[in-house]
Amino acid sequence: MRVLLLVPATPSSGNTTSAERIRNHLIAEGHSCLFLENDELSTRGHIRAFLEANGISAVIGVHLYKVGRLLQGCPVPFGIVFGGTDLNEDAKSAAKLAVMASVVRESRFLVAFTDELKETAVRLWDDSHTKIHVQPQAIITNPTKNFDWRDYLYKAGVPLKPHTLLFLLVCGLRRVKDPLFIIHAFSDWHETHADVFLLIIGPELDPVLSAEVKNCTANMSGVWFVGPLPQAHLHAAMSSSFCLVNSSISEGMSGAILEEFVVQARRLIGDSLLRRHLITGAKNLLETSHSLSSERRTYARLVHLLI
């Protein structure tokens, strides 16, 4: 089957990472899968023309509002993967809620990353419960072995000392991630604890907020905006840092936190006590809730609902 995977135009985001895994799952199952961001097909007319021109049999969209609104009246079957902000933020708008209700009715299936997100969706559309499948995000970590994080920061002008504690905020710069809150709080902390630094890693998604963040980091002590990193470099940076923080006011499921959990477990593998209690627990959690094979089985099953 020829499937279109349609995602919001937010590079380096969790939704994009999830969509790339889904694409790999579908290809592994023998399907042909095209991957596009919604700014490449910005109207329902564009969608219909693309489907016809490319012989698309089905669509999987990521984000109920941003992508789902383009799939209303779609001539081929489609399913939707909830993004998080669609249910937690977009649903606060009556106009967006009406659009999403229409998409829910038309969809063949819906995927939620957590039971909590499913419960939120069912509260909004009580007849949707039979369509919703809970599938946590699978986690893959592959840190770049030869990436020297501290050397990278030194060359970027970050004034590190041997015992500096590096805290990471990994997020695309947009309001829902609330980076300004943690920037101000962390800079105040740095004034009394000069050995702590906050490094913000991620793409500039909101131009106005991005300008505010860069202005703050340029004029406040202890905080630096690094920008986006390739995922393998990001995982290496996590393993060489002290702590990952999250300031989001609305979260579906934070892939960055789950990835940090894995890379830090690997980092601590030499301690027998931690190995027994933490690393074994991390492995069990991944195998039971965030395994790649489980995610693949789910999407292999769901794609058949689009036939």
FINU-226600 format. One record per residue (C-alpha): residue number from 1; residue in one letter; x, y, z. Coordinates in pm, whole numbers. Example, Ala and Ser with C-alpha at 12.3 -4.5 7.8 and 13.67 -1.06 7.14 Angstrom:
+-----+-----+--------+--------+--------+
:   n : res :      u :      v :      w :
+-----+-----+--------+--------+--------+
:   1 :   A :   1230 :   -450 :    780 :
:   2 :   S :   1367 :   -106 :    714 :
+-----+-----+--------+--------+--------+
END
This chain:
+-----+-----+--------+--------+--------+
:   n : res :      u :      v :      w :
+-----+-----+--------+--------+--------+
:   1 :   M :      0 :      0 :      0 :
:   2 :   R :    118 :    354 :    -77 :
:   3 :   V :     83 :    570 :    235 :
:   4 :   L :    132 :    944 :    286 :
:   5 :   L :    269 :   1039 :    628 :
:   6 :   L :    180 :   1404 :    690 :
:   7 :   V :    336 :   1597 :    979 :
:   8 :   P :    340 :   1959 :   1103 :
:   9 :   A :    618 :   2176 :    966 :
:  10 :   T :    821 :   2177 :   1288 :
:  11 :   P :   1171 :   2041 :   1218 :
:  12 :   S :   1362 :   1873 :   1503 :
:  13 :   S :   1036 :   1836 :   1698 :
:  14 :   G :    910 :   1531 :   1884 :
:  15 :   N :    625 :   1493 :   1634 :
:  16 :   T :    870 :   1478 :   1345 :
:  17 :   T :   1087 :   1222 :   1524 :
:  18 :   S :    781 :   1006 :   1594 :
:  19 :   A :    669 :   1033 :   1232 :
:  20 :   E :   1010 :    922 :   1106 :
:  21 :   R :    987 :    609 :   1322 :
:  22 :   I :    635 :    538 :   1194 :
:  23 :   R :    760 :    574 :    838 :
:  24 :   N :   1036 :    321 :    904 :
:  25 :   H :    782 :     81 :   1057 :
:  26 :   L :    559 :    101 :    750 :
:  27 :   I :    848 :     50 :    510 :
:  28 :   A :    965 :   -251 :    713 :
:  29 :   E :    615 :   -397 :    669 :
:  30 :   G :    645 :   -366 :    292 :
:  31 :   H :    446 :    -47 :    237 :
:  32 :   S :    557 :    247 :     28 :
:  33 :   C :    557 :    561 :    243 :
:  34 :   L :    593 :    926 :    143 :
:  35 :   F :    687 :   1174 :    417 :
:  36 :   L :    575 :   1537 :    387 :
:  37 :   E :    537 :   1840 :    613 :
:  38 :   N :    203 :   2019 :    599 :
:  39 :   D :    348 :   2344 :    464 :
:  40 :   E :    422 :   2154 :    142 :
:  41 :   L :     50 :   2077 :    105 :
:  42 :   S :   -117 :   2376 :    266 :
:  43 :   T :   -480 :   2334 :    153 :
:  44 :   R :   -729 :   2051 :    119 :
:  45 :   G :   -719 :   2105 :   -256 :
:  46 :   H :   -342 :   2055 :   -257 :
:  47 :   I :   -389 :   1735 :    -56 :
:  48 :   R :   -643 :   1590 :   -299 :
:  49 :   A :   -431 :   1674 :   -602 :
:  50 :   F :   -121 :   1520 :   -442 :
:  51 :   L :   -306 :   1201 :   -346 :
:  52 :   E :   -435 :   1153 :   -699 :
:  53 :   A :   -106 :   1239 :   -869 :
:  54 :   N :     96 :   1001 :   -651 :
:  55 :   G :   -144 :    709 :   -623 :
:  56 :   I :   -180 :    741 :   -245 :
:  57 :   S :   -407 :    479 :    -88 :
:  58 :   A :   -412 :    608 :    271 :
:  59 :   V :   -286 :    888 :    496 :
:  60 :   I :   -150 :    894 :    851 :
:  61 :   G :   -142 :   1243 :    999 :
:  62 :   V :     41 :   1358 :   1310 :
:  63 :   H :   -146 :   1630 :   1506 :
:  64 :   L :   -525 :   1639 :   1512 :
:  65 :   Y :   -560 :   2008 :   1431 :
:  66 :   K :   -255 :   2120 :   1232 :
:  67 :   V :   -270 :   1823 :    997 :
:  68 :   G :   -621 :   1693 :   1059 :
:  69 :   R :   -788 :   2012 :    933 :
:  70 :   L :   -631 :   1944 :    592 :
:  71 :   L :   -778 :   1593 :    585 :
:  72 :   Q :  -1145 :   1689 :    622 :
:  73 :   G :  -1328 :   1531 :    331 :
:  74 :   C :  -1016 :   1336 :    236 :
:  75 :   P :  -1095 :   1096 :    -52 :
:  76 :   V :   -881 :    815 :     96 :
:  77 :   P :   -894 :    660 :    446 :
:  78 :   F :   -678 :    822 :    714 :
:  79 :   G :   -570 :    785 :   1074 :
:  80 :   I :   -442 :   1047 :   1317 :
:  81 :   V :   -169 :   1042 :   1582 :
:  82 :   F :   -238 :   1297 :   1856 :
:  83 :   G :     45 :   1546 :   1905 :
:  84 :   G :    -28 :   1669 :   2258 :
:  85 :   T :    -88 :   2039 :   2201 :
:  86 :   D :   -387 :   1952 :   1983 :
:  87 :   L :   -572 :   1808 :   2283 :
:  88 :   N :   -418 :   2024 :   2555 :
:  89 :   E :   -413 :   2364 :   2381 :
:  90 :   D :   -601 :   2373 :   2049 :
:  91 :   A :   -908 :   2220 :   2214 :
:  92 :   K :   -948 :   2544 :   2416 :
:  93 :   S :  -1059 :   2719 :   2095 :
:  94 :   A :  -1422 :   2654 :   2001 :
:  95 :   A :  -1347 :   2691 :   1630 :
:  96 :   K :  -1053 :   2449 :   1641 :
:  97 :   L :  -1249 :   2208 :   1857 :
:  98 :   A :  -1525 :   2193 :   1596 :
:  99 :   V :  -1271 :   2117 :   1323 :
: 100 :   M :  -1108 :   1844 :   1532 :
: 101 :   A :  -1447 :   1688 :   1610 :
: 102 :   S :  -1509 :   1653 :   1236 :
: 103 :   V :  -1166 :   1496 :   1186 :
: 104 :   V :  -1225 :   1250 :   1471 :
: 105 :   R :  -1551 :   1138 :   1310 :
: 106 :   E :  -1389 :   1084 :    969 :
: 107 :   S :  -1074 :    908 :   1090 :
: 108 :   R :  -1037 :    529 :   1086 :
: 109 :   F :   -816 :    529 :   1397 :
: 110 :   L :   -658 :    765 :   1651 :
: 111 :   V :   -335 :    711 :   1844 :
: 112 :   A :   -257 :    856 :   2187 :
: 113 :   F :     89 :    834 :   2345 :
: 114 :   T :    -53 :    799 :   2698 :
: 115 :   D :   -367 :    683 :   2878 :
: 116 :   E :   -407 :   1041 :   3003 :
: 117 :   L :   -421 :   1177 :   2648 :
: 118 :   K :   -678 :    913 :   2557 :
: 119 :   E :   -890 :   1015 :   2856 :
: 120 :   T :   -867 :   1379 :   2748 :
: 121 :   A :   -984 :   1288 :   2398 :
: 122 :   V :  -1272 :   1077 :   2528 :
: 123 :   R :  -1387 :   1364 :   2749 :
: 124 :   L :  -1396 :   1585 :   2440 :
: 125 :   W :  -1559 :   1327 :   2210 :
: 126 :   D :  -1719 :   1050 :   2414 :
: 127 :   D :  -1789 :    834 :   2107 :
: 128 :   S :  -1420 :    827 :   2008 :
: 129 :   H :  -1307 :    569 :   2265 :
: 130 :   T :  -1338 :    273 :   2029 :
: 131 :   K :  -1109 :    442 :   1775 :
: 132 :   I :   -830 :    541 :   2014 :
: 133 :   H :   -526 :    316 :   2053 :
: 134 :   V :   -267 :    393 :   2321 :
: 135 :   Q :     89 :    347 :   2195 :
: 136 :   P :    372 :    515 :   2389 :
: 137 :   Q :    657 :    654 :   2186 :
: 138 :   A :    939 :    410 :   2122 :
: 139 :   I :   1283 :    532 :   2223 :
: 140 :   I :   1603 :    488 :   2022 :
: 141 :   T :   1930 :    637 :   2148 :
: 142 :   N :   2255 :    636 :   1955 :
: 143 :   P :   2499 :    896 :   2094 :
: 144 :   T :   2780 :   1006 :   1862 :
: 145 :   K :   3092 :    844 :   2009 :
: 146 :   N :   3340 :   1106 :   1891 :
: 147 :   F :   3133 :   1416 :   1973 :
: 148 :   D :   3309 :   1622 :   2244 :
: 149 :   W :   3026 :   1824 :   2398 :
: 150 :   R :   3241 :   2041 :   2621 :
: 151 :   D :   3481 :   2118 :   2338 :
: 152 :   Y :   3183 :   2211 :   2120 :
: 153 :   L :   3061 :   2453 :   2387 :
: 154 :   Y :   3409 :   2596 :   2442 :
: 155 :   K :   3437 :   2675 :   2071 :
: 156 :   A :   3090 :   2834 :   2088 :
: 157 :   G :   3215 :   3071 :   2357 :
: 158 :   V :   3052 :   2916 :   2664 :
: 159 :   P :   3290 :   2991 :   2956 :
: 160 :   L :   3309 :   2646 :   3111 :
: 161 :   K :   3518 :   2545 :   3408 :
: 162 :   P :   3625 :   2188 :   3493 :
: 163 :   H :   3349 :   2138 :   3749 :
: 164 :   T :   3069 :   2328 :   3573 :
: 165 :   L :   2730 :   2156 :   3604 :
: 166 :   L :   2548 :   2162 :   3270 :
: 167 :   F :   2167 :   2163 :   3272 :
: 168 :   L :   1991 :   2110 :   2938 :
: 169 :   L :   1655 :   2242 :   2820 :
: 170 :   V :   1572 :   2058 :   2497 :
: 171 :   C :   1280 :   2214 :   2312 :
: 172 :   G :   1172 :   2397 :   2001 :
: 173 :   L :   1130 :   2764 :   2089 :
: 174 :   R :    754 :   2817 :   2113 :
: 175 :   R :    527 :   2959 :   2383 :
: 176 :   V :    394 :   2625 :   2505 :
: 177 :   K :    748 :   2527 :   2611 :
: 178 :   D :    776 :   2843 :   2828 :
: 179 :   P :   1156 :   2878 :   2804 :
: 180 :   L :   1155 :   3237 :   2939 :
: 181 :   F :   1037 :   3115 :   3280 :
: 182 :   I :   1331 :   2884 :   3329 :
: 183 :   I :   1580 :   3130 :   3176 :
: 184 :   H :   1503 :   3394 :   3438 :
: 185 :   A :   1488 :   3143 :   3723 :
: 186 :   F :   1816 :   2983 :   3621 :
: 187 :   S :   1999 :   3312 :   3575 :
: 188 :   D :   1897 :   3411 :   3928 :
: 189 :   W :   2031 :   3078 :   4056 :
: 190 :   H :   2357 :   3126 :   3864 :
: 191 :   E :   2417 :   3454 :   4050 :
: 192 :   T :   2463 :   3258 :   4374 :
: 193 :   H :   2591 :   2932 :   4224 :
: 194 :   A :   2835 :   3022 :   3948 :
: 195 :   D :   2908 :   2656 :   3867 :
: 196 :   V :   2563 :   2592 :   3713 :
: 197 :   F :   2480 :   2668 :   3348 :
: 198 :   L :   2159 :   2624 :   3149 :
: 199 :   L :   2198 :   2536 :   2781 :
: 200 :   I :   1894 :   2560 :   2553 :
: 201 :   I :   1899 :   2319 :   2259 :
: 202 :   G :   1642 :   2328 :   1982 :
: 203 :   P :   1514 :   2502 :   1668 :
: 204 :   E :   1365 :   2852 :   1648 :
: 205 :   L :    997 :   2779 :   1577 :
: 206 :   D :    834 :   3103 :   1698 :
: 207 :   P :   1028 :   3401 :   1555 :
: 208 :   V :    908 :   3650 :   1818 :
: 209 :   L :    978 :   3419 :   2112 :
: 210 :   S :   1310 :   3314 :   1960 :
: 211 :   A :   1421 :   3678 :   1946 :
: 212 :   E :   1321 :   3721 :   2312 :
: 213 :   V :   1510 :   3409 :   2416 :
: 214 :   K :   1825 :   3509 :   2229 :
: 215 :   N :   1808 :   3859 :   2373 :
: 216 :   C :   1776 :   3718 :   2726 :
: 217 :   T :   2059 :   3470 :   2686 :
: 218 :   A :   2282 :   3741 :   2540 :
: 219 :   N :   2223 :   3971 :   2836 :
: 220 :   M :   2182 :   3734 :   3131 :
: 221 :   S :   2447 :   3526 :   3301 :
: 222 :   G :   2448 :   3147 :   3322 :
: 223 :   V :   2216 :   3078 :   3027 :
: 224 :   W :   2310 :   3006 :   2665 :
: 225 :   F :   2111 :   2933 :   2350 :
: 226 :   V :   2290 :   2660 :   2156 :
: 227 :   G :   2038 :   2602 :   1875 :
: 228 :   P :   1947 :   2264 :   1725 :
: 229 :   L :   2178 :   1962 :   1727 :
: 230 :   P :   2159 :   1640 :   1522 :
: 231 :   Q :   1986 :   1378 :   1734 :
: 232 :   A :   2298 :   1162 :   1780 :
: 233 :   H :   2495 :   1470 :   1895 :
: 234 :   L :   2209 :   1561 :   2128 :
: 235 :   H :   2220 :   1218 :   2291 :
: 236 :   A :   2596 :   1256 :   2337 :
: 237 :   A :   2540 :   1598 :   2494 :
: 238 :   M :   2288 :   1446 :   2734 :
: 239 :   S :   2533 :   1180 :   2847 :
: 240 :   S :   2795 :   1450 :   2917 :
: 241 :   S :   2564 :   1683 :   3110 :
: 242 :   F :   2441 :   1691 :   3467 :
: 243 :   C :   2065 :   1716 :   3427 :
: 244 :   L :   1780 :   1760 :   3179 :
: 245 :   V :   1501 :   2005 :   3265 :
: 246 :   N :   1156 :   2062 :   3113 :
: 247 :   S :    958 :   2386 :   3142 :
: 248 :   S :    668 :   2289 :   2914 :
: 249 :   I :    322 :   2397 :   3027 :
: 250 :   S :    161 :   2137 :   2799 :
: 251 :   E :    319 :   1802 :   2718 :
: 252 :   G :    197 :   1494 :   2535 :
: 253 :   M :    499 :   1274 :   2605 :
: 254 :   S :    848 :   1420 :   2626 :
: 255 :   G :   1077 :   1212 :   2408 :
: 256 :   A :   1378 :   1413 :   2527 :
: 257 :   I :   1319 :   1309 :   2889 :
: 258 :   L :   1280 :    943 :   2794 :
: 259 :   E :   1597 :    958 :   2585 :
: 260 :   E :   1784 :   1120 :   2874 :
: 261 :   F :   1666 :    841 :   3103 :
: 262 :   V :   1831 :    586 :   2876 :
: 263 :   V :   2161 :    763 :   2813 :
: 264 :   Q :   2211 :    843 :   3182 :
: 265 :   A :   2139 :    481 :   3271 :
: 266 :   R :   2415 :    378 :   3031 :
: 267 :   R :   2646 :    636 :   3184 :
: 268 :   L :   2598 :    487 :   3531 :
: 269 :   I :   2637 :    127 :   3424 :
: 270 :   G :   2964 :     78 :   3615 :
: 271 :   D :   2798 :    110 :   3957 :
: 272 :   S :   2670 :   -233 :   4059 :
: 273 :   L :   2402 :    -98 :   4294 :
: 274 :   L :   2270 :    149 :   4038 :
: 275 :   R :   2286 :   -122 :   3775 :
: 276 :   R :   2065 :   -343 :   3986 :
: 277 :   H :   1808 :    -79 :   4079 :
: 278 :   L :   1817 :    191 :   3810 :
: 279 :   I :   1950 :     38 :   3492 :
: 280 :   T :   1747 :   -280 :   3522 :
: 281 :   G :   1441 :    -66 :   3589 :
: 282 :   A :   1516 :    153 :   3287 :
: 283 :   K :   1554 :   -153 :   3067 :
: 284 :   N :   1229 :   -303 :   3193 :
: 285 :   L :   1043 :     24 :   3138 :
: 286 :   L :   1165 :     50 :   2781 :
: 287 :   E :   1091 :   -313 :   2703 :
: 288 :   T :    740 :   -297 :   2844 :
: 289 :   S :    629 :     53 :   2746 :
: 290 :   H :    864 :    210 :   2491 :
: 291 :   S :   1000 :    -72 :   2279 :
: 292 :   L :   1052 :    -30 :   1907 :
: 293 :   S :    913 :   -375 :   1832 :
: 294 :   S :    589 :   -302 :   2019 :
: 295 :   E :    546 :     27 :   1834 :
: 296 :   R :    610 :   -148 :   1502 :
: 297 :   R :    347 :   -412 :   1574 :
: 298 :   T :     93 :   -145 :   1660 :
: 299 :   Y :    137 :     51 :   1337 :
: 300 :   A :    154 :   -266 :   1129 :
: 301 :   R :   -188 :   -353 :   1272 :
: 302 :   L :   -335 :     -3 :   1242 :
: 303 :   V :   -237 :     47 :    879 :
: 304 :   H :   -463 :   -245 :    789 :
: 305 :   L :   -757 :    -40 :    918 :
: 306 :   L :   -690 :    195 :    626 :
: 307 :   I :   -734 :    -72 :    360 :
+-----+-----+--------+--------+--------+
END
